[in-house]
Amino acid sequence: MAKKTKQSSFSPLSLQTLTTGYHKKEISKSISAELCEATVTALIGTNGCGKSTLLNAIAFGDTVLEGNIAISGVNTTTLTPYNRSKLVSYVQSQINPELAITVEELVAMGRIPYINAIGTLKQHDKEIIHRAILSCKLKGFEKRKVNSLSDGERQRALIAMALAQQTPLVLLDEPTSHLDLNFRIELFILLREIAQLHRTSFLLATHEINLAMQWCDAFWLLNSRGELICGVPEELALQGIIDELFTTSRFSYNALSGKINVLQQARRGINVTRIEGTSCETYEWTLRLLNRIGYENIPTAGLSLVVYPDFWQIASGKTVITATSLAELQQLLYPNLNTFA
């Protein structure tokens, strides 16, 4: 029998002074954290900081060096793999794209911890499989072969398999790494919907800081020293913790916009003004273009740019040039290629 921990049984995951690593090499050190029910939490950190090692510790226990892990109040230390599979499911970033089974058969694999020795699916199991397929927006895909799916569709099928496993906790390792932008956005939205509908908690390792800021309920930030910092994304941003983790000499985290800004090595000043009637969108995208190619909006700069509703006017001394598109503006201002270099 698994022992109950002192943590609340309502918590889907509790880490208690957990140290992870391989062959006595410590990666994350004495970390303690707790997930809330029915939430999506992003595990964020630079490459090599130990995100996958932490997920493996939670999912399988094979990278635990010290400390305890509790899932729904159950200490996982003495759990067999069979009993553990009823508490936590693990979605890898990809599977063999040549897998020649149907979506329905793949999702049915999530019922393995519950079916008998000969693998017979009861009506109850079939209903759970059907609901998981519907929840992941795969209706009509049941008989499709996994090797015929797009990357995004395969990822949804894997999540459906995890839902069919009916665990309170689902772990995902870089679920968007092979997806295009549309599928990345859809995946974050899907996880949020499932968390709220099924009261499932998701912990996903991701580099998608911008999307995570918009769709995740909490951040677990793992730094290069193996320390874990947890909190609400907006609060961590206000405290400067995200900025500290992601700022380097080449890029920085903008706490106001929630985005990563690339820093230019040598920025030029430009005085940007907007004529009345110019849309906020035109002005904002102009500033973004200027930032990308290495300019900073400085009111005292000798180089000036006036943004009109339908054109842009650049002036330096007696030289005045008009651009009729952002592409033309970029060509005129691009470092070492323009009139004003």
Stockholm file with secondary structure:
# STOCKHOLM 1.0

chainA/1-341         MAKKTKQSSFSPLSLQTLTTGYHKKEISKSISAELCEATVTALIGTNGCGKSTLLNAIAFGDTVLEGNIAISGVNTTTLTPYNRSKLVSYVQSQINPELAITVEELVAMGRIPYINAIGTLKQHDKEIIHRAILSCKLKGFEKRKVNSLSDGERQRALIAMALAQQTPLVLLDEPTSHLDLNFRIELFILLREIAQLHRTSFLLATHEINLAMQWCDAFWLLNSRGELICGVPEELALQGIIDELFTTSRFSYNALSGKINVLQQARRGINVTRIEGTSCETYEWTLRLLNRIGYENIPTAGLSLVVYPDFWQIASGKTVITATSLAELQQLLYPNLNTFA
#=GR chainA/1-341 SS CCCBCSSCTTCSCEEEEEEEEETTEEEEEEEEEECCTTCEEEEECCTTSSHHHHHHHHHTSTTEEEEEEEETTEEGGGCCHHHHTTTEEEECSCCCTTCCSBHHHHHHGGGGGGSCTTCCCCHHHHHHHHHHHHHTTCTTCTTSBGGGSCHHHHHHHHHHHHHHTTCSEEEEESTTTTCCHHHHHHHHHHHHHHHHHHCCEEEEECSCHHHHHHHCSEEEEECTTSCEEEECHHHHHHTTHHHHHHCCSSEEEETTTTEEEECCSSCEEEEEEECTTCCHHHHHHHHHHHHHTTEEECTTCSSEEEECSSCEEEEETTEEEEESSHHHHHHHHSTTTSTTC
#=GC SS_cons         CCCBCSSCTTCSCEEEEEEEEETTEEEEEEEEEECCTTCEEEEECCTTSSHHHHHHHHHTSTTEEEEEEEETTEEGGGCCHHHHTTTEEEECSCCCTTCCSBHHHHHHGGGGGGSCTTCCCCHHHHHHHHHHHHHTTCTTCTTSBGGGSCHHHHHHHHHHHHHHTTCSEEEEESTTTTCCHHHHHHHHHHHHHHHHHHCCEEEEECSCHHHHHHHCSEEEEECTTSCEEEECHHHHHHTTHHHHHHCCSSEEEETTTTEEEECCSSCEEEEEEECTTCCHHHHHHHHHHHHHTTEEECTTCSSEEEECSSCEEEEETTEEEEESSHHHHHHHHSTTTSTTC
//
